[in-house]
Amino acid sequence: MVNKNSGEDDRAFSFLWINEREKKPRKQGKTEIRGSYHNLLTKTQLRDLLEVTASYVDTYKYSGGAMRLMPRSVVKETNDICHSHDVEVSTGGNFEFVITRGTKAIDQFLGECKDIGIDIIEISTGFVKLSTEDQIRLTKKVISMGLKAKPEVNIGGTGFSSAAELEAAGVLNLDPSRAIELAKRQLDAGADMIMMESEGITEEMPSRNHWRTDVITRFASEIGLEKMMFEASDPAVFAWYITNFGPDVNLFVDHTQILTLESFRAGVSGHRDMWGRIFTYKC
């Protein structure tokens, strides 16, 4: 956010100081939003949404393979709308489905992504089992096509795991060392950023007391916040991230939560334990 005295803030009530935010394209404090999946987001709704929130949104993400269910023209126009607001577009986890269709399908998929204006390929492997070397090869393949690679890491959750399933699989106490090492290798291979799956971390856990904050802290320490994006589509979760790592942590939320998240980042709202505590210092 700009300083209240700078004369650059065209938003309402600009005389009220709020936390400064790095302008796009920014390196930290990125917000990725989920497109149509749990809730439909039409082209008209997207235009209206970005008219209000574009300065806060860095990436639009297709989820659950939804783009395979839409007319190609709608996907292309959706991507164009995002780009007109300086918002990048990500495939979401759909690449995992593509992997099961073979090498030729992967090549065709990446080519189609370039043709219709998708910028980022999220390389998810929660359901499929690939060797580390195969995952690295996929990252390099994506980059060779002129696209950004965003590998996803998890410690056992698949995106549809229940708390009981995670507990039965021993995920609640799983050592994250292997996932951290994979993330490091992916970044060395040229990955743009690492996405952390929330299952087994903050989602589908028996209670808040079971959140794997130790895993989050290790990733933040060993990988660095600038290279991590955390799934946090629950206000209690993204409040925790901002309280513990500050407003410049990269977060993925649902498109219905943009202003809630940004109000926490800006310091204009928040839960009781964060009210009046969130500040930025920009030189």
Short mmCIF file of the C-alpha atoms (twelve columns), coordinates in Angstrom:
data_MODEL
# 
_entry.id   MODEL 
# 
loop_
_atom_site.group_PDB 
_atom_site.id 
_atom_site.type_symbol 
_atom_site.label_atom_id 
_atom_site.label_alt_id 
_atom_site.label_comp_id 
_atom_site.label_asym_id 
_atom_site.label_seq_id 
_atom_site.Cartn_x 
_atom_site.Cartn_y 
_atom_site.Cartn_z 
_atom_site.pdbx_PDB_model_num 
ATOM 1   C CA . MET A 1   0.000   0.000   0.000   1 
ATOM 2   C CA . VAL A 2   1.209   3.508   -0.661  1 
ATOM 3   C CA . ASN A 3   1.711   6.055   2.083   1 
ATOM 4   C CA . LYS A 4   -1.360  8.121   2.882   1 
ATOM 5   C CA . ASN A 5   0.567   11.304  2.054   1 
ATOM 6   C CA . SER A 6   2.015   10.137  -1.274  1 
ATOM 7   C CA . GLY A 7   -0.962  11.221  -3.341  1 
ATOM 8   C CA . GLU A 8   -0.868  7.912   -5.265  1 
ATOM 9   C CA . ASP A 9   -3.670  6.049   -3.517  1 
ATOM 10  C CA . ASP A 10  -6.920  6.343   -5.486  1 
ATOM 11  C CA . ARG A 11  -8.903  4.082   -3.149  1 
ATOM 12  C CA . ALA A 12  -11.636 5.274   -0.830  1 
ATOM 13  C CA . PHE A 13  -10.597 6.806   2.504   1 
ATOM 14  C CA . SER A 14  -6.994  7.198   1.332   1 
ATOM 15  C CA . PHE A 15  -6.263  9.424   4.354   1 
ATOM 16  C CA . LEU A 16  -6.320  6.286   6.554   1 
ATOM 17  C CA . TRP A 17  -2.826  4.747   6.604   1 
ATOM 18  C CA . ILE A 18  -2.583  1.016   5.928   1 
ATOM 19  C CA . ASN A 19  0.352   -1.340  5.415   1 
ATOM 20  C CA . GLU A 20  2.329   -0.838  2.249   1 
ATOM 21  C CA . ARG A 21  2.344   -3.657  -0.317  1 
ATOM 22  C CA . GLU A 22  4.953   -4.248  -2.967  1 
ATOM 23  C CA . LYS A 23  3.512   -3.519  -6.405  1 
ATOM 24  C CA . LYS A 24  3.165   -6.223  -9.047  1 
ATOM 25  C CA . PRO A 25  5.111   -8.042  -10.249 1 
ATOM 26  C CA . ARG A 26  6.136   -8.646  -6.655  1 
ATOM 27  C CA . LYS A 27  8.477   -11.232 -5.204  1 
ATOM 28  C CA . GLN A 28  6.704   -11.687 -1.877  1 
ATOM 29  C CA . GLY A 29  3.213   -11.314 -0.505  1 
ATOM 30  C CA . LYS A 30  1.714   -13.007 -3.555  1 
ATOM 31  C CA . THR A 31  -1.905  -14.104 -3.547  1 
ATOM 32  C CA . GLU A 32  -3.107  -16.962 -5.722  1 
ATOM 33  C CA . ILE A 33  -6.862  -17.430 -6.037  1 
ATOM 34  C CA . ARG A 34  -8.910  -20.488 -6.914  1 
ATOM 35  C CA . GLY A 35  -11.154 -20.104 -9.948  1 
ATOM 36  C CA . SER A 36  -14.348 -22.031 -10.667 1 
ATOM 37  C CA . TYR A 37  -14.491 -25.238 -8.660  1 
ATOM 38  C CA . HIS A 38  -16.264 -25.106 -5.299  1 
ATOM 39  C CA . ASN A 39  -17.975 -21.932 -6.528  1 
ATOM 40  C CA . LEU A 40  -18.588 -20.959 -10.151 1 
ATOM 41  C CA . LEU A 41  -16.747 -17.856 -11.330 1 
ATOM 42  C CA . THR A 42  -18.068 -16.659 -14.690 1 
ATOM 43  C CA . LYS A 43  -16.194 -14.354 -17.063 1 
ATOM 44  C CA . THR A 44  -18.427 -11.450 -16.046 1 
ATOM 45  C CA . GLN A 45  -17.880 -12.172 -12.372 1 
ATOM 46  C CA . LEU A 46  -14.131 -12.434 -12.941 1 
ATOM 47  C CA . ARG A 47  -14.053 -9.041  -14.682 1 
ATOM 48  C CA . ASP A 48  -16.001 -7.475  -11.823 1 
ATOM 49  C CA . LEU A 49  -13.854 -9.223  -9.235  1 
ATOM 50  C CA . LEU A 50  -10.579 -8.053  -10.756 1 
ATOM 51  C CA . GLU A 51  -11.894 -4.526  -11.266 1 
ATOM 52  C CA . VAL A 52  -11.948 -4.325  -7.468  1 
ATOM 53  C CA . THR A 53  -9.124  -6.651  -6.431  1 
ATOM 54  C CA . ALA A 54  -6.586  -6.898  -9.286  1 
ATOM 55  C CA . SER A 55  -3.874  -5.047  -7.366  1 
ATOM 56  C CA . TYR A 56  -4.021  -7.797  -4.721  1 
ATOM 57  C CA . VAL A 57  -4.165  -10.857 -7.000  1 
ATOM 58  C CA . ASP A 58  -1.036  -12.320 -8.590  1 
ATOM 59  C CA . THR A 59  -2.252  -15.673 -9.917  1 
ATOM 60  C CA . TYR A 60  -5.540  -17.210 -11.036 1 
ATOM 61  C CA . LYS A 61  -5.563  -20.986 -10.605 1 
ATOM 62  C CA . TYR A 62  -7.782  -23.558 -12.274 1 
ATOM 63  C CA . SER A 63  -8.670  -26.300 -9.789  1 
ATOM 64  C CA . GLY A 64  -9.845  -29.870 -9.997  1 
ATOM 65  C CA . GLY A 65  -9.309  -30.058 -13.750 1 
ATOM 66  C CA . ALA A 66  -12.188 -27.624 -14.269 1 
ATOM 67  C CA . MET A 67  -10.635 -26.166 -17.418 1 
ATOM 68  C CA . ARG A 68  -11.029 -29.561 -19.158 1 
ATOM 69  C CA . LEU A 69  -14.787 -29.209 -18.626 1 
ATOM 70  C CA . MET A 70  -15.083 -25.728 -20.161 1 
ATOM 71  C CA . PRO A 71  -15.304 -24.553 -23.786 1 
ATOM 72  C CA . ARG A 72  -11.831 -23.724 -25.098 1 
ATOM 73  C CA . SER A 73  -12.988 -20.221 -26.014 1 
ATOM 74  C CA . VAL A 74  -14.102 -19.590 -22.422 1 
ATOM 75  C CA . VAL A 75  -10.753 -20.760 -21.043 1 
ATOM 76  C CA . LYS A 76  -8.888  -18.560 -23.509 1 
ATOM 77  C CA . GLU A 77  -11.024 -15.502 -22.732 1 
ATOM 78  C CA . THR A 78  -10.684 -16.140 -18.989 1 
ATOM 79  C CA . ASN A 79  -6.906  -16.156 -19.382 1 
ATOM 80  C CA . ASP A 80  -7.048  -12.945 -21.445 1 
ATOM 81  C CA . ILE A 81  -9.104  -11.240 -18.733 1 
ATOM 82  C CA . CYS A 82  -6.497  -12.213 -16.151 1 
ATOM 83  C CA . HIS A 83  -3.617  -10.978 -18.275 1 
ATOM 84  C CA . SER A 84  -5.342  -7.652  -18.870 1 
ATOM 85  C CA . HIS A 85  -5.141  -7.166  -15.089 1 
ATOM 86  C CA . ASP A 86  -1.514  -8.370  -14.771 1 
ATOM 87  C CA . VAL A 87  -2.646  -11.664 -13.242 1 
ATOM 88  C CA . GLU A 88  -0.847  -14.865 -14.241 1 
ATOM 89  C CA . VAL A 89  -2.730  -18.111 -14.871 1 
ATOM 90  C CA . SER A 90  -1.917  -21.524 -13.394 1 
ATOM 91  C CA . THR A 91  -3.155  -24.987 -14.366 1 
ATOM 92  C CA . GLY A 92  -3.591  -26.051 -10.770 1 
ATOM 93  C CA . GLY A 93  -3.293  -29.768 -10.082 1 
ATOM 94  C CA . ASN A 94  -4.718  -30.867 -13.444 1 
ATOM 95  C CA . PHE A 95  -1.219  -31.761 -14.665 1 
ATOM 96  C CA . GLU A 96  -1.383  -34.818 -12.418 1 
ATOM 97  C CA . PHE A 97  -4.262  -36.144 -14.525 1 
ATOM 98  C CA . VAL A 98  -2.309  -35.371 -17.705 1 
ATOM 99  C CA . ILE A 99  0.655   -37.440 -16.472 1 
ATOM 100 C CA . THR A 100 -1.535  -40.553 -16.388 1 
ATOM 101 C CA . ARG A 101 -2.277  -40.082 -20.127 1 
ATOM 102 C CA . GLY A 102 1.351   -40.549 -21.208 1 
ATOM 103 C CA . THR A 103 4.267   -38.612 -22.698 1 
ATOM 104 C CA . LYS A 104 2.459   -37.538 -25.859 1 
ATOM 105 C CA . ALA A 105 -0.410  -36.079 -23.828 1 
ATOM 106 C CA . ILE A 106 2.078   -34.135 -21.703 1 
ATOM 107 C CA . ASP A 107 3.630   -32.563 -24.802 1 
ATOM 108 C CA . GLN A 108 0.195   -31.734 -26.232 1 
ATOM 109 C CA . PHE A 109 -0.981  -30.308 -22.915 1 
ATOM 110 C CA . LEU A 110 2.007   -27.994 -22.542 1 
ATOM 111 C CA . GLY A 111 1.615   -26.845 -26.139 1 
ATOM 112 C CA . GLU A 112 -2.066  -26.116 -25.566 1 
ATOM 113 C CA . CYS A 113 -1.231  -24.189 -22.392 1 
ATOM 114 C CA . LYS A 114 1.073   -21.912 -24.390 1 
ATOM 115 C CA . ASP A 115 -1.527  -21.470 -27.133 1 
ATOM 116 C CA . ILE A 116 -4.347  -20.400 -24.817 1 
ATOM 117 C CA . GLY A 117 -2.277  -18.243 -22.457 1 
ATOM 118 C CA . ILE A 118 -1.546  -20.306 -19.378 1 
ATOM 119 C CA . ASP A 119 1.649   -19.189 -17.646 1 
ATOM 120 C CA . ILE A 120 2.298   -21.613 -14.784 1 
ATOM 121 C CA . ILE A 121 2.216   -25.409 -14.630 1 
ATOM 122 C CA . GLU A 122 1.622   -26.762 -11.139 1 
ATOM 123 C CA . ILE A 123 3.319   -30.156 -10.981 1 
ATOM 124 C CA . SER A 124 1.270   -32.134 -8.469  1 
ATOM 125 C CA . THR A 125 2.032   -35.708 -7.463  1 
ATOM 126 C CA . GLY A 126 -0.325  -36.318 -4.557  1 
ATOM 127 C CA . PHE A 127 -2.206  -39.105 -6.316  1 
ATOM 128 C CA . VAL A 128 0.396   -40.431 -8.752  1 
ATOM 129 C CA . LYS A 129 3.708   -41.844 -7.596  1 
ATOM 130 C CA . LEU A 130 6.761   -40.638 -9.491  1 
ATOM 131 C CA . SER A 131 10.433  -40.936 -8.716  1 
ATOM 132 C CA . THR A 132 12.322  -37.804 -7.763  1 
ATOM 133 C CA . GLU A 133 14.194  -37.925 -11.068 1 
ATOM 134 C CA . ASP A 134 10.945  -38.101 -13.057 1 
ATOM 135 C CA . GLN A 135 9.586   -35.102 -11.173 1 
ATOM 136 C CA . ILE A 136 12.762  -33.155 -11.930 1 
ATOM 137 C CA . ARG A 137 12.508  -34.129 -15.612 1 
ATOM 138 C CA . LEU A 138 8.927   -32.833 -15.724 1 
ATOM 139 C CA . THR A 139 10.011  -29.526 -14.215 1 
ATOM 140 C CA . LYS A 140 12.763  -29.140 -16.797 1 
ATOM 141 C CA . LYS A 141 10.316  -30.083 -19.578 1 
ATOM 142 C CA . VAL A 142 7.878   -27.375 -18.476 1 
ATOM 143 C CA . ILE A 143 10.650  -24.773 -18.365 1 
ATOM 144 C CA . SER A 144 11.931  -25.825 -21.809 1 
ATOM 145 C CA . MET A 145 8.481   -24.942 -23.180 1 
ATOM 146 C CA . GLY A 146 8.812   -21.382 -21.901 1 
ATOM 147 C CA . LEU A 147 6.398   -21.932 -19.009 1 
ATOM 148 C CA . LYS A 148 6.883   -21.493 -15.269 1 
ATOM 149 C CA . ALA A 149 7.070   -24.650 -13.172 1 
ATOM 150 C CA . LYS A 150 5.471   -24.679 -9.731  1 
ATOM 151 C CA . PRO A 151 5.970   -28.151 -8.197  1 
ATOM 152 C CA . GLU A 152 3.692   -29.086 -5.326  1 
ATOM 153 C CA . VAL A 153 5.039   -30.785 -2.217  1 
ATOM 154 C CA . ASN A 154 3.056   -32.622 0.417   1 
ATOM 155 C CA . ILE A 155 3.713   -34.898 3.355   1 
ATOM 156 C CA . GLY A 156 1.086   -37.493 2.548   1 
ATOM 157 C CA . GLY A 157 -2.196  -35.693 1.870   1 
ATOM 158 C CA . THR A 158 -3.820  -36.087 -1.527  1 
ATOM 159 C CA . GLY A 159 -6.383  -33.312 -1.603  1 
ATOM 160 C CA . PHE A 160 -9.250  -35.591 -0.591  1 
ATOM 161 C CA . SER A 161 -7.786  -37.313 2.465   1 
ATOM 162 C CA . SER A 162 -9.814  -37.393 5.679   1 
ATOM 163 C CA . ALA A 163 -8.272  -36.823 9.099   1 
ATOM 164 C CA . ALA A 164 -8.761  -40.521 9.877   1 
ATOM 165 C CA . GLU A 165 -6.989  -41.550 6.666   1 
ATOM 166 C CA . LEU A 166 -4.086  -39.211 7.350   1 
ATOM 167 C CA . GLU A 167 -3.770  -40.552 10.886  1 
ATOM 168 C CA . ALA A 168 -3.921  -44.160 9.705   1 
ATOM 169 C CA . ALA A 169 -1.181  -43.436 7.156   1 
ATOM 170 C CA . GLY A 170 1.042   -41.982 9.873   1 
ATOM 171 C CA . VAL A 171 1.061   -38.564 8.209   1 
ATOM 172 C CA . LEU A 172 0.402   -36.675 11.429  1 
ATOM 173 C CA . ASN A 173 3.971   -37.349 12.538  1 
ATOM 174 C CA . LEU A 174 5.742   -37.750 9.203   1 
ATOM 175 C CA . ASP A 175 9.249   -36.292 8.894   1 
ATOM 176 C CA . PRO A 176 9.269   -33.628 6.140   1 
ATOM 177 C CA . SER A 177 12.979  -34.016 5.317   1 
ATOM 178 C CA . ARG A 178 12.376  -35.874 2.049   1 
ATOM 179 C CA . ALA A 179 9.822   -33.288 0.863   1 
ATOM 180 C CA . ILE A 180 12.212  -30.458 1.726   1 
ATOM 181 C CA . GLU A 181 15.026  -32.109 -0.195  1 
ATOM 182 C CA . LEU A 182 12.735  -32.556 -3.224  1 
ATOM 183 C CA . ALA A 183 11.734  -28.890 -3.049  1 
ATOM 184 C CA . LYS A 184 15.394  -27.852 -3.023  1 
ATOM 185 C CA . ARG A 185 16.155  -30.008 -6.043  1 
ATOM 186 C CA . GLN A 186 13.153  -28.616 -7.906  1 
ATOM 187 C CA . LEU A 187 14.339  -25.061 -7.310  1 
ATOM 188 C CA . ASP A 188 17.846  -26.025 -8.422  1 
ATOM 189 C CA . ALA A 189 16.250  -27.396 -11.607 1 
ATOM 190 C CA . GLY A 190 14.698  -23.994 -12.302 1 
ATOM 191 C CA . ALA A 191 11.266  -24.184 -10.643 1 
ATOM 192 C CA . ASP A 192 9.776   -20.749 -10.082 1 
ATOM 193 C CA . MET A 193 8.149   -21.501 -6.736  1 
ATOM 194 C CA . ILE A 194 7.064   -24.400 -4.524  1 
ATOM 195 C CA . MET A 195 3.400   -24.966 -3.633  1 
ATOM 196 C CA . MET A 196 2.686   -26.611 -0.267  1 
ATOM 197 C CA . GLU A 197 -0.421  -28.801 -0.080  1 
ATOM 198 C CA . SER A 198 -2.493  -28.117 3.048   1 
ATOM 199 C CA . GLU A 199 -3.715  -31.680 3.710   1 
ATOM 200 C CA . GLY A 200 -1.692  -33.162 6.517   1 
ATOM 201 C CA . ILE A 201 -0.465  -29.684 7.467   1 
ATOM 202 C CA . THR A 202 -3.440  -27.530 8.461   1 
ATOM 203 C CA . GLU A 203 -6.329  -29.188 6.631   1 
ATOM 204 C CA . GLU A 204 -8.166  -32.374 7.668   1 
ATOM 205 C CA . MET A 205 -6.282  -32.491 10.945  1 
ATOM 206 C CA . PRO A 206 -8.005  -33.719 14.130  1 
ATOM 207 C CA . SER A 207 -7.799  -30.240 15.667  1 
ATOM 208 C CA . ARG A 208 -5.881  -26.985 15.432  1 
ATOM 209 C CA . ASN A 209 -3.517  -28.362 18.064  1 
ATOM 210 C CA . HIS A 210 -2.450  -30.969 15.484  1 
ATOM 211 C CA . TRP A 211 -1.452  -28.472 12.773  1 
ATOM 212 C CA . ARG A 212 2.055   -29.310 11.534  1 
ATOM 213 C CA . THR A 213 3.453   -25.874 12.238  1 
ATOM 214 C CA . ASP A 214 6.832   -27.541 12.691  1 
ATOM 215 C CA . VAL A 215 6.741   -28.577 9.010   1 
ATOM 216 C CA . ILE A 216 5.757   -25.079 7.879   1 
ATOM 217 C CA . THR A 217 8.557   -23.529 9.935   1 
ATOM 218 C CA . ARG A 218 11.159  -25.921 8.521   1 
ATOM 219 C CA . PHE A 219 10.118  -25.173 4.937   1 
ATOM 220 C CA . ALA A 220 10.180  -21.437 5.647   1 
ATOM 221 C CA . SER A 221 13.652  -21.739 7.164   1 
ATOM 222 C CA . GLU A 222 15.254  -24.141 4.672   1 
ATOM 223 C CA . ILE A 223 13.551  -23.073 1.434   1 
ATOM 224 C CA . GLY A 224 12.762  -19.427 2.172   1 
ATOM 225 C CA . LEU A 225 9.404   -17.675 2.222   1 
ATOM 226 C CA . GLU A 226 10.000  -15.998 -1.136  1 
ATOM 227 C CA . LYS A 227 10.041  -19.386 -2.869  1 
ATOM 228 C CA . MET A 228 7.100   -20.934 -1.000  1 
ATOM 229 C CA . MET A 229 3.362   -20.609 -1.543  1 
ATOM 230 C CA . PHE A 230 1.138   -22.092 1.141   1 
ATOM 231 C CA . GLU A 231 -2.417  -23.322 0.586   1 
ATOM 232 C CA . ALA A 232 -4.538  -21.549 3.182   1 
ATOM 233 C CA . SER A 233 -8.178  -21.450 2.109   1 
ATOM 234 C CA . ASP A 234 -9.459  -20.948 5.649   1 
ATOM 235 C CA . PRO A 235 -9.352  -17.555 7.403   1 
ATOM 236 C CA . ALA A 236 -8.016  -19.138 10.594  1 
ATOM 237 C CA . VAL A 237 -5.153  -20.648 8.586   1 
ATOM 238 C CA . PHE A 238 -4.135  -17.549 6.658   1 
ATOM 239 C CA . ALA A 239 -4.442  -15.519 9.854   1 
ATOM 240 C CA . TRP A 240 -1.904  -17.907 11.418  1 
ATOM 241 C CA . TYR A 241 0.502   -17.509 8.495   1 
ATOM 242 C CA . ILE A 242 0.325   -13.709 8.587   1 
ATOM 243 C CA . THR A 243 0.645   -13.574 12.380  1 
ATOM 244 C CA . ASN A 244 3.711   -15.831 12.334  1 
ATOM 245 C CA . PHE A 245 5.437   -14.815 9.077   1 
ATOM 246 C CA . GLY A 246 4.110   -11.320 8.412   1 
ATOM 247 C CA . PRO A 247 1.936   -9.923  5.603   1 
ATOM 248 C CA . ASP A 248 4.468   -10.758 2.859   1 
ATOM 249 C CA . VAL A 249 3.928   -14.535 2.999   1 
ATOM 250 C CA . ASN A 250 2.664   -16.087 -0.276  1 
ATOM 251 C CA . LEU A 251 -0.796  -17.631 0.109   1 
ATOM 252 C CA . PHE A 252 -3.345  -19.531 -1.982  1 
ATOM 253 C CA . VAL A 253 -7.003  -18.883 -1.102  1 
ATOM 254 C CA . ASP A 254 -10.434 -19.173 -2.667  1 
ATOM 255 C CA . HIS A 255 -11.539 -16.283 -4.874  1 
ATOM 256 C CA . THR A 256 -14.260 -15.451 -2.325  1 
ATOM 257 C CA . GLN A 257 -11.591 -14.686 0.302   1 
ATOM 258 C CA . ILE A 258 -9.428  -12.079 -1.446  1 
ATOM 259 C CA . LEU A 259 -10.587 -9.046  0.510   1 
ATOM 260 C CA . THR A 260 -10.595 -10.919 3.812   1 
ATOM 261 C CA . LEU A 261 -6.983  -11.942 3.241   1 
ATOM 262 C CA . GLU A 262 -5.976  -8.480  2.057   1 
ATOM 263 C CA . SER A 263 -7.626  -6.834  5.055   1 
ATOM 264 C CA . PHE A 264 -5.388  -8.981  7.258   1 
ATOM 265 C CA . ARG A 265 -2.301  -8.093  5.193   1 
ATOM 266 C CA . ALA A 266 -3.162  -4.397  5.271   1 
ATOM 267 C CA . GLY A 267 -3.830  -4.357  9.002   1 
ATOM 268 C CA . VAL A 268 -7.358  -2.969  8.704   1 
ATOM 269 C CA . SER A 269 -8.973  -6.098  10.143  1 
ATOM 270 C CA . GLY A 270 -8.039  -9.396  11.727  1 
ATOM 271 C CA . HIS A 271 -8.644  -11.879 14.474  1 
ATOM 272 C CA . ARG A 272 -8.304  -10.750 18.079  1 
ATOM 273 C CA . ASP A 273 -4.758  -12.122 18.465  1 
ATOM 274 C CA . MET A 274 -3.507  -10.222 15.395  1 
ATOM 275 C CA . TRP A 275 -5.424  -6.943  15.683  1 
ATOM 276 C CA . GLY A 276 -3.011  -4.013  15.743  1 
ATOM 277 C CA . ARG A 277 0.045   -6.282  15.370  1 
ATOM 278 C CA . ILE A 278 0.531   -6.527  11.583  1 
ATOM 279 C CA . PHE A 279 2.853   -3.889  10.145  1 
ATOM 280 C CA . THR A 280 5.224   -3.425  7.209   1 
ATOM 281 C CA . TYR A 281 8.339   -1.299  6.896   1 
ATOM 282 C CA . LYS A 282 9.209   -0.339  3.325   1 
ATOM 283 C CA . CYS A 283 12.282  1.775   2.644   1 
# 
